[in-house]
């Protein structure tokens, strides 16, 4: 069994390649398991010679704002940022009211995303909800093999036009990925503009806007504003034109529906509380029901535990997220990942060729 210090060393060297004199900002929550992990990172990074700044803020959920001190520290543009949180980093109220625009014209409602993805000025790791058990089991893995598989999947997704997903649980969905680019969470965060989760292990892509049609049956686990849930009664979501228009199931389905409604009400409150224009707030509220992500799990050490940070990395599963996407063109105040077990995933290529990349939960690449 590894120690926290040993695994922190793996992440700092193999994933982030932290160097002497680099400025490293670590953000965590007091009196939590995450603080213990964050302190292990701080100690090892200091030993490397990095200039470490360590900040604690209260636990933040999907509807909370980050502390002002945290936002100011991110504004200083550290070389590396680690968010080792119990739940979330927290929203950026200033940029929600007045987004930042990157050189490519994309707008960003959080200084973190602006610096990482917009300006590519830093590299980062975020680990919402990570536990010591997950950290010790799923971070010290064979990154070389995982990165090779992730690169092959990303290449196929980049060349495909359409994705079809079916599962024994009843998922039967199709969506376009034309002009979308796959993103890799493969633990390679060694260069500016690179970032992802620990544990790492997924390839994901944003479905083309309003393109998703069919039925998703979530039957593994799902994220909720109040915490992740292992699903006992499958959640059946009807999707039309990219939006979830109906939900069936038991208590878990009711919680998902309530979370999407909360995403709408949160957007409405920003008009009066934070000065957001009604037009932008309407877009945020509407996108609380938009399908924002399709992801493929690739971490061989991960298993379904009811913690979405780990669950979405489980080899042989796929996940969809309802809410904000990663192309920054369908903003929302929520991002709720849900797991589908034993999927079959087929890519339609522009040539007409069909390529199965997952067959009944087994990778075919």
N, C-alpha and C positions, 0 to 999 in steps of 0.2 A: 504493500500500500504506500502510495506517495504521501508526502506532507504538503501542507498549503504552500510552504516556501518553495518546494521543488516544482510544484505545478505552476506557481507564479513565474518561476524562472523559465519554464518551458514556454509560457505565453509571451513573456517579454522578449525572449530570444528568437523562437521559431515563428511566432505570429507577428510581433510588432518590431522586432529588430531594434530595440531601444539602445541608443548610443550615449556615450559620455557627454555631459553638458546639455543634452536635450531637455527642454522644458516639458514636464509631464504633470498634467492636472488629473487628480483622482477625486471623484465625487461619490459619496456613499451616505448611508443612514446610520445614526447612532444606535448602539446597543442592539445590533442585528448580526446575523451570520454574515451578511454582506460586508459589514464593517471589518470583521475578522479577515475575510478574503482581501479586502482593500488594503488593510494594513500589511498583509504579506506582500502584496504588490509594491507598496510604498517602500518597504524595507529592502526588497531585492532591487528595485529600481535605483534606490540611493546607493546601494553597493556597486551598481554598474557605473555610477557617477552622474546619473541624471539629476536634474534640479526639480525636486518633487514638491508640488503644492497639494495639500490634502484638505478637502472640505467635506463637512457633514451638514446635511439638511434633513428635516423631517421626511418621513416616507411620503412619496407623492403617487397619487393614482392617475388614471387616464384623464380625470377632469381637474387636476390641480396644476397650479403654476409653480415653476421653479423659483427658489429664493432669489432675491435680487443679487445677493453676493455671488451666487453660482453663475447667473447670467453675466455679471461683470467679469468674472474670472474666465469664462469662455470667450468673451469679447477680446481678451488679451491674446487670443490665438496661440494656444500652446502647440508644441510640436505633436504631442500625443495626449489624447484624452481617454480616461477610463471612467465609465459610469457603471459602478458596481452597486446596483440599487435593489431594494426590496421589491419595488414595483416599477416606477418610471422615473425619468430624469425630471419631468415637469415641463409644462408648456411655457412658451416665451410670450408674455402678454404684450410686450412692445411691438414685436414683429407680427403678431396676430392682427394688431390694429394697423400696422404699417409695414407690409412685407418688404424684404430686401430682394433686389434683382441682381442676378449673376450676369457675367458678360454674355452668356448665351441667351439671355432674356428670360430665363426661368425665374419664378418668384419663390421665395422661401419664407415660411412663417416661424422659423426658429433659427437663432444664430448658430446653433450647433450644425444643422443641416446646410446652412449657407456656407460656413467655413469648410465643412467636410466635402460636400458634393458640389456646391456652387463655385467656390474659389479653389477647391482642392488644396487648402492651405495647411491641413493637419491630417493625421490618421487617428483612428479611434476604435475602441471596443465598448460595447454596451451589453450588460448582462442582467436584464430585469428579472428579478425573482430567483437568481442563482442561489443554490445552497452549497454547503461544503461537500455534501455527498455528490451532487452533480458535478461540481468543479473537479473533484478528485478523480471521478470515473471517466468523464467525457472530454476533458481537455488534453491529457497526455495520450494522444492517438497518433496513428500513422498519417501525417499530413500529406506526405508525398503521394500516396495512393489516392487519398480522397481528392486532392487537387487535380489529379489526372482525370478521375471520373467526372468531377465537376466541370472541368474544361471541355470534355467531350459532350456532356449534356448541354452546356451553354452554347456550343457551336451548332448543335442540332436545332435548338430552340431559335437561335438567331436566323437560321435559314428556313424555318418553317413558317407557314402562313396561318395555320389553324391547329388547335389542340382539342382532342376529344378525350374525355375521361369517363370511364364507367367503373362501377364497383359492385360487389355482391350485395352490399347494403342498399343499393338502389340509385346511386349517383349516375346520372346520365346527362352530361353537360358538354357544350361546345362553345369555343370562343376564339376570336381572332388575336393573333400576336403580330400582325403585319406592322412593320416599322417600329417594333419594340425590341429592346435588347435585354438579354438575360443578364442577371446579376449573380455574382458568386459570393457566398458566405463560406469560404473554404479555408479560413484561418490565415489567409495571406494578407496581412494589413501592414506590410513593410514599406509602403510608399505613400506619399501625400495623396489625399483623395480616397484612400482605401480605409474601409471600416466594416465592422460586423459584430456578430455575437460571439461570446464564449458561453457555452460550447458552440463551436462552428459546425457546419455540415449541412448546407442546403444550396440549391440553385433555385432562383425565383425570378419571376417576370410579371409585369403588370399587363393584364388583359387589355386589349384595345378598348377605348371608351365605348360604353353602351353596346358592346358586341356579344356579351354572354347570354346564352339561351339554354334553358333546361332545368334540371333538378340536381341539387347537391344534398346528399344525406351525410351529415356529420355524425360519425359513430365511434370516434376515438376520444378526443377531448376538445374543449373549446375555451377560448379566452372570454372573460366577462369583465366588465368594469370593476366589479367587486372581487374578482379573483378567478383563477382557472378552474375548470370543472372536468372531471372524468364523466363522460356521457353514459348514462344508464339506459335512457330511452332515446333512440336516434332522433336527431333534429332534421326535418325535411324542409328545405328551402326551395321555393319556386323562384327562378330568376328569369326575368324578361328584360330585354334591352339593357342588360348590364346591372339591373337593380333587383334586389330581393323584394318581391311583391307579396309573398305569403310564407308563413312559417307554421309547421305542424309538428306536434310532439307533446312531450310532457312538461315537467317543471323546467328542464334545461331550455326548451324552446321558448317558454315564457320569459326566462331570464334574458335570452338573446334578443327577443323582441323588445323587451324593456330597455336593454342597453342601446339598441339602435334609436329608440325614441329619446333616450337621454342624450345621444349624440346630436339629435335635432334640437332639443331644448337648450343644450349647451351653446350651440351656434346662435340661437335666438338671443340668449342672454348677453352675448358679446356686443350686440348692437347698443344696448343701454349701458352696459358696464365698462366696455373697453373702447367704444367708439368705432367699431367695425361697421362698414356700410351695409345697409340691408341687402343689397345685391350679393355681396360676398358672403354674408351670413347665410343667405338662402342656398348658395352653392355648397357651403360647408354642411348645412343641414341635410340637403338632398343626397350628398355623397356619403352620408352615414349609412345608406343602404346600397351603395355601389360596390361591386366586386373589385377589390383593389389589388389582389395578389394571388398568384398561383405558385406554389413552392413544392420542391421535391427534397425529402430528407435523405442525408448521406452519411450520418455519423453512426458507425457500427457499434459504438459503445452506449448509445442512447436507447432508452426504452420508455414506453408510455407510463408516466408517473403522475399525471395531473398537473404538471408544471409545463406550460406551453413553451418556455424557453428550450427545454429538452425535447418535449414531445414532437415539435415540428422538425426536429433533426433526425427522427427515428428512420433508419434505413427501411425502404420499402413502403413508406407512407407518403401521401401528398397532403398539402393543406391549401385552403383558400382563406383569404382574409376579406372581411367586409369592412369597408371604410376607406381610409386614405391609401393611396398607392405610392410607389417609390419613384414614379416619373414626375411627381410634383404637378400633375395636371388634373388631379381629381382630389383636392384637399378636403379633409374631414377632421373632426376632433377625436375620432375613435379609429382603432385598427384592431379588429377582433379576429384572430386566427382560429380556424377550426380544422380538425384532423379527419381524414378519410382513410379507412383501413383497406388493405388488399386491392389497391386500384389497378386498373389497366389504363395506360396512357398511350395514345396514338397521335403522332404528329403527321399532319398533311403538308406535304412540300409543294411549292409552286409548280413543280413538274407533274404533279398528280400522284407521286409516290407516297405510300403510307409507311411510316416507320414506328414500330412499337418500341417505346423506351422503357416501359414497365409493363410486366404481364402478371396480373394477379399478385401484386405486391413484391415481385422479384425484378430487380434491375436487369434490363436486356442489353445494356451497353457495356 
